[in-house]
């Protein structure tokens, strides 16, 4: 059955289409997020409002994960992903209108809807694995993930020109990146709707034998629990430490250039290692890579915690490792969940897990500020590393299947 799936003529085309859509959506996502906090702060005239976009965006992303999964389960990935990107485009357009009319209520509603774009971008990785043979699922997931890097790098670099474009249209400059996001998400939706044929999930269901249910890991609740726990933990730890690193650096006199460089390395660590992570998952199995993710995140927490506040170099290393650990966990966890869930319930289970991931990220972001305020950034980093280390004993007692 693996041979049939590997040789399916649609798989290569599906991956190419998903990569194209990810590049477009990555540009829209990164450009909008770059200035979301600044736009809210400018419209409300209060620094305390800067955190609202991230909160609304995250909540919207969590809800969208379930809705996109439900549509995908009923009508296929093409409908679910294209609809999610169109919702993200509508949210981005709403932000532009809110900025032009100085309508704060509309801004908050639009940011909530805009979160659908992020959720869709993340769920696209599942579509890459639908027709992949079990021994190539890690690489299929990583191919879709690494494409996000191209758009994520391009988007922030277009903030200035899109701001100039917005001003020429009589719209505040900070709304410019959301104009790009609206176009990028719409383009991604069109690419998927027109070109994602045949639909990967519906095609997999139509095969005479389900490559998942014939595997020896299918229906194993422990594997599903390990995969879901892995992705929740890595998101919680990554968001918590990443969120407070710029604040920590600012408090110790580092400028925006240094902070931007550290975060850029972190983002690169989140996506660029995807091909390596995919190969490791397929070559050595899901569980060893999950354990490696926990150890890598622990190392990142220790380096960040022990790094002198004035050392940009060590903070850069720490945040790079933080991104790498997250990537290892996401690729291995995604492959494990795909292994463990039959096709008929795959989309709905994946959607609920992605909702949990979004909630974990929001929890980590909110809790991180309280931890640093009541203790310190090193304490937050150490705590995050210890939490991540829990992934190692989680996979030590392996089930009686090869994963």
Phi, psi and omega in degrees: 000323177303320181296318180300314182294316181300322184270004181300127186295343183275338190299315181296318179295318180300315179297320179296318180293317179297321178298314179300316180294323180293322178299314180295311183292327178298321178296316180294318181296309185293320182296317181291316182295329183303322186244004183303312181296319180294321180295315179297317179298319181292319183286326181267343179069027181217133178296328181298341181278352186296334182275349183295318180303316181297320181294312180295319179300316182292317179297317178297322179295319180296315179294319181297327181302318180289317182293317179297319179296321180294316178296318180298319181295327181273320190237000178103165181297323183303312180292317182295311183289317179297319178296321179296318179292323177295323176296318177298321178295319178297319178296318179297317178297322177298322178297317179298314180296319179298319179293321182292327182258000182056045182256102185291320180299314178297323178302313182293319178297316182295320179296324177299314180291325180301333179298340179298329180296318179295317180297319179295318179302321181285321183289342180300336181296329179294324181296328179292337183264350187301318182255005181279143174293150181310322183283358178234012182293322180300316180291326178295315178298317183293327178298318179290319182295316185294334179296332179299330182301319183300313179291323181295328177282322182290317186306303181299331180287349179259007181300313182294308179296324178289329175296319177296321178297317180298317179297323179293338177265003181080022180248144178308141185301325182293344177276349182306311179300333178286336172295315176301316182299319180298314179293318183294315179295321178297317179297319177298319179296318180295316179302314181292316184293322184277321193252343182280069181225130359287160180292128185297319182288315180294324178293318179299321179293333183278349180293150184297334180226136178281117182296341178277310185291340176276351179280162184274003178254357184291144176072012180272104184297332180293321178295318178298319179296318180297314181298314181294316179298319179303310185288329175292315182295313182296325179290317179301310183292315183297312182295319182299309182288318181298319183299320186268352179296313177300322179295315178301316181292320179296320180295339181250023168086008178280141181276178182294329181296313180295317180297316179298322179295316180298316180291325178298318177296322179298313180297320177299319178294334180287330188237323185299325180285003185307315179300320178294315180299317179298318179295318179297319180297316181286329184276317187249351178106161183290314187295316177300324180287326175298317177298318178298325177298315179298317180293320180295318178292324174299314179300318179299316179297320179293316180296316179296321182289322182272348183295132173300144185301333182274355185269097176293325183299312182290324176294325177296316177299315181299314182287330173295316177295325178298317177294318180297315179299320177297316181297315178301317181290322182292315181294313181291320179294320178296315179297320182294318179295318178298321177299320193272347186247126177297157185301322186295334180244007188299309185299315183293319178295316179298322179295318179294323179293318178294328174296318178297323177298315180297318178296320178297319178297317178296319179297315179298319180295316181288318183291330184299320180296319180293320180297314181293321180295323182271342182226262181192166176295318176302321179297319177298316182296316178297316181298318179298317179297320180293319178299316180296326181298339178298342178293334183292304178296337179298328183250004182294314179276094188280144173292169183278043176219156178274115179220000000 
